[in-house]
Amino acid sequence: TAAVYWAGLYGGFVFDDFPFIVENAGVHVTTLHARDWLAAALSFPAGHQGRWLTMLSFAANHYLTGLDPFWMKLVNLLIHLGNGVLAFLMLRALFALRRAVVPSARAIAEVDDRVAALVAGAWLLLPVNLAAVLYVAQRLESLCQVFVLLGLWWYLRARRARYERGGGLASICVALLACTALGLTAKESAILLPAYAVSVELALPRWRDAARRPDRALIAFHAVLIGAPLVTGLVWLLGWMHGISTYARSFDVGQRLLTEARVMWQYIDWTLLPRAADLSFFHDDIAISRGLLDPPSTLLALLGLAALLASAFWQRRRHPLYCLGILWFFVGQSLTGTIIPLELAFEHRNYFPSLGLLLAIGALLAAPGAQRMIRIRVLAAAGLIGLFAFTTALLAREWSEPLRMAAAEAAKRPRSANAQYEYAHLLMLTAERRGEPALLDRAVDVLRGQIGNPASSILPEELLIEIEAAGKRTQAGDAWQSLIAKLHAHVPSVPDISALTGLTECQVSKRCPDETGRLLEAFMAALAHPDPSAALLSAYAGFAVAVLHDLPAAEQAARDAVAREPNRLPYRTDLVQLLIMSDRLDEADAELARLTPLAQSDIQRNDVAALRARLTDAKARPRTDPQ
């Protein structure tokens, strides 16, 4: 596994790596001061999510090796290898529990360790898990699964002891509660650990002891452990899904659920029959299912998933571990593949569910009576592992150099707006660094292919406008028209807001010609949608003060941003600066008092100190009568 991944460790940062790590000053820790490490733990960009342990690990990486992606990817690989060991131990404990519950399985005890090693080794090499290793930000997922796998291993050992000898309920409780709590400090996926344990009960002991009597204490514990998070989660979703922090998407909840049925079959395909041409980082080109027959494969996907789940319960007595593997796959997709309005597909979401699929296959090898035709089975398993290793090695080589990765992504996903933009952006940066105009021409061609693409953000248009501003042989009039039309057509996304901010900075710095009218029209189109986000309001405040020189409009936008996200320090900082510029110093003083407790790191505290010094200087200047 280490050899197969090694080339990919030399690649660069991608996508969320930039806001989470590269541009996140909170994790750029250079001292051993406790307050800086606390600030790092709290530095995840989305304030409603904790993920403290993962953010601390990024800070530790930075403290030791700076922002070198090699070392961050190496740590991810080490976590993945550790998870492989935990998966092996967990599977051994699972097979031991099966032998305790199913007497006929005891005859093949010597095979179980080999099957556990086979499944864990295949899982380590799965191409679908590559993003959880080489995509630095998805240490969130792999670190979270350390505690999920540890919790399952602990639970299975304690459950076997309770089944055979009674007692041990305290150990079961600690295993699930402690590991779930620790896993949640890495990522929310750990909340599924109790559901994985319930799946074990459904497939094997079914909440009974060795005498086949119901284990009432264990039933009550699982009811509380599953019921409480379920109710809490539903309350959280009801208050969050339609609130101001909901992600803007081009689909509603019903359409997402229908589409995810098709996506889950793609996940199964990518896991069991991986092809390098299908596995990519971006999947924003997946067609939305807008009805059961739109496209027709939606209905087929739903029926297929129902049949797969039915087969698991049908085979529960004969092949309980096949049943468990299928249940683990479905449970593993229940958080990111249902109603939460995330992006439709990411391969790293299969990090644990893929283990369920491999277990379903491996369980058949370890089933009683499955030792016939053993040589064929061994050859088939070896061939599958060879396919996994070869495909993962190909993908790791793609990830080994940023421009190579971007070119591969663009070739695989010609309809992916994100893949095409990333490729064009890297072509432009490489052209400037190497002085190769041909690369810039290629970048322009790629960007022009996204003009008018309704699935694309306005980032391609922004890049074209900036290229034109630098005199790089393109005309951007149609880019402005396309940009404004897109902002009218859909709720601005995070990339859209980033593009508007970039255009504002380009005009303020004089790198772009004066396009105040068009940029104002673009902002008005974005703000015309109901409940504009705090980020968009903050971007407009910056435009209003720097380009329009309209302090009242900027202040109102800044106040609206603070009202939507009162605990975000940058928004309150903007408001204080605007109040100082308006010579409303008493109000600025009051806002600064509200802002100060939000500063957690030394960098933030220094920024607040500089703001306070600016306010003090303003107070010391002679005040003029506004009349």
N, C-alpha and C positions, 0 to 999 in steps of 0.2 A: 504493500500500500504506500509506504513512504517513497519507494522508487518510482511508482507510477505517478505520484503527485509532484515529485520534486521540481520538474521543469516549471510548473505553474506557480511555484513560490516566488519566481522572479517577475511576475506580472505587477501591474499597478493597482491603484485604487479605482473603484467603479461605483457609480450610482449613489446609494445611501452612505457609502464610505465617506463621502465629502462632508455632508452635514453632520454625521454622527461623530466623525473622527478628525478629518483634515481641517475643517472650518470650525470645529467645536473647541473653543479656547479652554473650556472647562476640563477637558481630558489632557491638556498639554501641561501636565504636572512636571515641575523641575525641582521641587523641594520635598522635604519630608514633613512639612507642616500639616497637622491633622486637618486643619480647616480647608486646605487645598484638596485633600483627598475626599473630604466630605462633599466639597463642591463638585468634584469629578463624579462622585456617585450620583449626584442629583442633576447631572448635566445632560440627560437625554433630551433631545430637542423638543419632543412632544411632551408637554408638561403633565398630561393625564396618564402617562405610563412611567413606571419606576425604572425597572431594569438596572438596579443599582450595582449589582455584582458584575454584570458585563461591562458597564461603564468604568468601574474600578479596574477591571482587567485591561481595558484600553489605556487607562491612565498609567498603569504599571508598565505596559509595553512602551509607552512614550517616555516614561522616566528612565527606562533602561536603554532603549534603542532609538528614541526619537520617532519621527514619522516615516521610518523606512518600512514599506509594505512587506518586504521579505520576512522580517521578524514577526510581524503580526500574523501573516499567513502561516508561518512555521508554528506559532502557538496554536492556531486553529487546527493544524494537522495533528499536533500532539494531543489536543483534546479529542479529536476524531479517533486517533489510535487508542486512547484510553477508553473511549466509548465502545470500541470494538471488544476490548477485554471485558468490560462490564456486560456487554451483550452476550458474550460467551458464558460468563458466570450466571447471568440471569436465565439463559436457555437451559443450562445444566440443572438449575434449581427447578425450572418448569418441568423438564423431563422427569426429574425425581418426584415431583408432585404427581405427575401422571402415573408413574409406577406405583405410587401409594394408593391412588384412587382406582386404577384399572389393573387388576391382578395379572391379566394376560400380557401386559406390557413388560412385566418383569423379566420375561425370557430374552429380551433384546437389550438388557441394561448395558452390555458392552458396546452397543452401537450408538447409544445416546450421546456420548461425549464427542464422537466423530461427527455426528449430525449437528451438534451444537457448534463445533468448530467450523463446519462447512457453511452453515447459515451465517455465523458471525463474520467469517472471512469474506463470503460473497457480499455481505452488507457493507463491509469496509470498502470494497472495490466498486460498489454500484455507481455508475455514471450519474444517476439522478441525484446523488448526494454530493456531487462535486461543488455546487454553489455554497453548500453549508460549510465547506472547508476553505475554498479559495476566495470567496466573497467575504471580506474581512468583517463587515457589519453583521453577517449572519453567524458570528460567534454567539449572538443572541440565542440562536436555535441549538447549536451543538452544545453550548455550555448548559443550557436549560435541560437538555436530554441527559447530561451526566447524572442529575438528581432523579430524573424519571427512571432511568435504568437502574440506578442504585436502589431507589425505592421499591421497584418491582422485584429485584433480587432479594432484598431484605424481606419483603412481603411474602414471597413464594417460600422462602425457607421457614419463616415463622408460621405460614399457613400449613405447610406440611407437618410441622411439629404439632400444631394444634389438631390437625386431622387425626394423627396417629396416637397422640398422648393426651390431648386436651390442654387447656391453659394457653398461655402465650398471647392472650388478647392484647395485653399492654404492648408487646413487641410489634404486633400488627398495627396498632394505633399509631405508635411512634414512627414506624416505617412510612406510613402514608402521610401523616400530618407533618412531620419534620421535613421529609424530602419534598413534599409539595410546597411548603413554605420557602425552603431554600431555592427550589427551582423557580419560583415566582420572582425572585430577585434577579434572575437572568432573563426570563421571558414568560409571558402569560401562558404559553403552551403547557407549562407544568400543571396547570389546573386540571388537565386530563388524566393525571396519574390515578386518582381514585376510580375513574371510569375504566381505565385499563385493568385495574384490580377487579372491578365488578365483572368485566368481560371474562377474566379467569374463572370466576365463580360460575358464570353462566355456562362455560364450556366444560368445566371439570368437576369440582366437588359440589357445586350447586348449593352452597351454604349448609352442607351436612358434615357430620363427623364419620368416623370409621364404621360406626354402627348404623349409618344411614338415617340418623335422627337430625331434624332441623337444628341448626346452631343459631338459636334465637338472639344471643348476645351479638354475634357477628352480623346477623341480618339487621339488627337495630343500629349497629355502628355504621354499616354501609348506607342505610337509609338516611341517617343524619349527615354523613359525609358527602353524599351525593345531593341530597335535598337542599341543604343550606347553600352550597355554592350555586345550585341551579336557580333558586329563588333570587339570590343576590345578583347573579348574572343577568337574569331577566329584568330586574329593576334597573340595573345599570344600563342595559341596552335600551330600555324604554325611554330613559332620560337622555341618552346620548345619540341614538340613531338619527333623530330629526332635530338635534340641537345645532348650535353654531359650530361645534367641533366636528360634525360629520364630514367625512371626506366627500368632495364633489365627484360624482361618477356619471357616466353616460348611460347608466342602467338603474332600474329600481330593484327592490328586494326580490320581487317575483321573477324578474328576468335573470337576476343573478343566480337564484336557485336553479332555474331551468338550465342555465349555461353551465353551472358547476357539475351537473350530471354528465355532460359531455366531457368536461375537463377531467373528471375522475377517471374516465376510461382512457384518456390520454396519459394520465399519471400511471395507470396500470401498464399501458403499452411502453412508456418510457422506462419503467422499472424493470420489466421482465424481458423485453426485447429491444434494448436500447440501440439507437442509431445516432451517430454523431451529428448527422444532418438535421435531426429533429430536436436535439437537445440544445437549448440556447438560453441566454440570460433574459431576453425580452420576449413576452408573449402577449403584447398589447394588440396583436392582430387577430386574436380569437373573435370570431363572429358571435354577437349577442343572440341568445335564443329569446325571441319575442313571442313565442307561443309553442305549444306542443308539437306543431308541425312546421315551425319556422325557426330553424330548418327541420326537415323530417327526422334527422338523426337525434333530435332532442327526445322524442317519444321512445325511440329505440334504446337510447342511453338509459332512460328512466326504467324501462322494462328490464333491461339487462342488469342494472344495479339491484332491482328487486329480486331478480332470479338469483344473482350471486349471493345476496343476503339469505334468501330462502335455502339455497344449497348448503350454507353454513349450518343452519339449524337442522336441516334434514340429515346432515352427516355428523351431528353433534355427538351421538352415542358411538358411532363406528370410528370416526376420525375427529376426536375433540380438539386436537391442536390445529387441524385445518379450520375448524369453526372459529377457534380463538384468533388465528391469524387474520381471517377475514374481518372479524369483529374489531381487531386492533386497527386494521386499515380504515374502516368506517369511522371509528371513534377518533382516530388521528386527524381525519378531515373535518370533523364536526365543528371545530372552532373557526378555521380559516376558509372553509368551503361551504358555509351556510349564509347567515343573514348579515354578518358584519361586512360593511361595504368596502372591503379591501380590493386591490387589484385581483383580476380573475384567476391568475395562475402564476405560481413561482415554483421552481423545482425543489427549493429547500424545504417547502412545506411537507415533503414526503420523507423527511429524515427518519422519523419513527414509523410512520405508516408503511414505508417500504420494507421494514423489518417484519411487519405483519404478513406482507405478501410472500416474503421469502420463507417465513415460518410455515405458511400454508402449504408450500411446496415441499419444504424439508420435512414436515411432519409425515407426509406420505412415505418418505424414505425410511422413517423410523417406526412406521406402523407395524403391528404384528402381522407376520406373513408377507412383509414387503421385501424380503431378502432374496426372492427369486430374481433371476436375471441381474445379479448384482453387478456384473462387469459392465453391462449396458448402462446401469444407473450411475456407476462411477464415471464412465466416459461422458455421459450426458452432463453430470455435475461439473466435471473438469472443463468441458466445452463451454458451459455457461459462465464459469468463473473466468475462463480465458477471454470470452467475449466482453465481460465486464471490465477486466483489466486493460484490454486493448482499447476499448472505447474511451475509458477514463483517461488513458495516456494521451490519446488524440486530443481530447478536450483540454487537458492540462497544458499541452503544447500551445493550443490556441490562446489560453489565458496567460501565457508566459510573456507576452509583449502587448501593450495596450492597443497599438494600431492593428496588429494582427488579429487580436480579439474582435475589435470593432469591425474590421473587414469581414471576418467570418460571420459575425452576427448579422451584418447587413445582407450578406449573400444568402444566409439561411432564411431570413425574415424580410423579404422585399416589401411586404405590406406593413411592416412594423414601423410606425412613426418614430418611436424611441430609438430603435436600432439604426435607422437611417440618419437621424440627427446626431447621435453619438459618433457615427462614422464620419460625417461631414465635419463635425467640430474637431475631431482628432486630425483629420486631413488638413484643416486650416492651421492648427497649431504646429503640425509637423512641417507644413510648407513654410511657415514663418521661421521656424528654427533652422531648417535646412536650406532655405532660399530656393525652393523648387516650385516655380509657378504652375507646373503641370498638376501638382497635388491640389493647389488652390482651385484650378479649373475643375478638377474632379469634385471638389467639395461643393462648388457652385451648382454643378449638375445634379448632385444628390439633393441639395436643398431645394432646387427648383422643382424636383419631383414631388416635394411635399406641399407646394403651393396649392391651396384649395383642398387639401386632404382633410376632411372633417374629423378624422380620427387623430390628427396631429395637434399638438399644442402650438403656440405661436413662437416657440423657440427657433424653428427654421427661418421664419420671416425676420425675427430679430437679427439673426446671424447674417442674413442676406443684406439687411439694411446697414449693418456695421461694415460689411465687406465693401459695399458701395461707397460708404463714407470714407473709407481708406483709399478710394480710387482703384479698386481691384476689379474693374471691367464687368460690372453688372449694374442694371437699372432696377431700383427697388420700388417703383411706383405700384406695381401689381402686388408686391410684398405687403405694402401698407394696406391695400384694399383687402387682401386675404386675411391679414392680421385682425383688422376691425370686424370683418364678417365673422370670423371664428369667435371673437369675444361676444358678439351679439348672439351667436348660435348656442353657446353653452356656458355654464357657470365656470368662471376662471379657476383653473387648477393651480397647484403650487408652481409648476414650470411656467405657466402663463404669467403669474405674478412676478416670478424671477425675471422673465423677459421684459416686462414693463419697467421694472427697476433698472435693468441693464440699459434700456433705451433712455431712461431719464439720466443716468450717469453719463451715457455717451454724449447727450446734448449738453449737459452742464460742463463737461470737460472740453467741449468744443471739438471733439473727435467726429461728431455728427453735425450736419447742417441743421439750421433752425427748422424744426418740424413741429413747433408748438401746437399748431392747430390739429394736426393728425394725431399727435400723442394725446392731446386732450380728448379728442373723439374716441380714442382707444380706451382711455380710462373711463369715460362716461358709459361706453358700451359694457365694460366690465362691472361698473358699479350699478348698472340698471337692474341686475338680477337681485332677487330678494335676499336679505340677510347677508350682505357682503362680509367676508372674513376679516379678522383683525389684521392679517398679513396684507390683504389688499388695501384696507383703509390706511395702514401705515405707509404702504408704497405711494398711495395717492397724496398723503400728507407731505412726503418728501418731494413729490413732483410740484405740489401747490406752492411750497415755500421756495424751492430752488429754481423753478422755471416760470411759474405764474406770478411769483412774488405776492401771493395772496395769503397773508398770515391768518385772517379769520377762518378761511376755508381749511387751511392746514391744521389749525388748532381744533376745529370741529371734528375733522377726520381722526386726529390723534386721540381726542377724547372718546370717540366711538370705538376706536381700537382698544383702549384701556377698559372700557365698559365690557367689551366682549371677553377680554383675557386680562383681568386685573393683576394677575401675579406674574406677568411676563415683563421682566426688567427693561428690555429695549423699548417697549411701547411707552412705558412711563418716562423713560429717559427722553424720548422724543418730545413728549408733552412738556416736560420741564424746560427743555431747550427753547421750545416755541414760546412759552410764557416769559422766559427771560428776554427773548427777542422782541416781544410785545411790550416790554417794560412793566409787566404785571408781576412784580417781584414778590409780593406777599403770597399770591397764589402759587408762584413757583416754589417758595419756601415750604408751603404746606404739602405740595406734591412731592417735593424732595424728601420730606419726612416719611411719606408713605413708601417711597421708593427704596430708601436706605436699607430696611430689613431684608429686601429681596436679593441684595448683593451677597453672594456666598464665597466666591473665590477672591484671591488677591487682585486679579485683573479687574474683576467687577468692582471691588472696593476702591481700587485706584481710579476707575472711571467715575465712580460716584464722588470721590474726593475732588477730582478735577472739575466736575459739574458744580460742586459746592463752592470751589474757589472762584469759578466763573460767576456764580450768583453773588458771592461776596464782593467781587470787583464791580459788578453792576450796581449793587447797593451803594458802593462808595462813590460812584460817579454822581455829579450834580444832576438832579432831576429837573427836567424842563416842564413847563406848564403845557399840557397837550392842546390847550386853546391857543 
